[in-house]
């Protein structure tokens, strides 16, 4: 896989005092389709919840290679320079474009 992989665990406390681990990965894909395919496989095998992507693979100026069942938030007007992918559908997300 291209780039440097950094995995972190975030602990969230709910009102019921239960702890939930959220697995996060940050990676620079260098616009590579192969790196994207490897990342999707790694994500599935390791139960990753959130991906922070730099230089994601794009096709026709859209982030590509990421399954459509995931929530993708991309930045960049012509070619995506960064993206956040939420793979866990139990995590509520909201894109605030004003920021």
Number of C-alpha atoms within 10 A of each C-alpha: 16 15 12 11 13 10 12 12 11 11 12 11 11 9 6 6 8 9 12 12 12 16 18 19 19 17 21 21 22 17 20 16 17 14 20 23 15 12 22 17 11 13 18 11 9 9 13 19 20 20 21 17 21 20 17 28 26 17 13 8 12 15 21 17 18 19 11 9 10 14 16 17 16 19 14 11 9 9 18 22 19 18 18 17 19 21 22 16 11 8 10 7 10 6 9 6 6 4 4
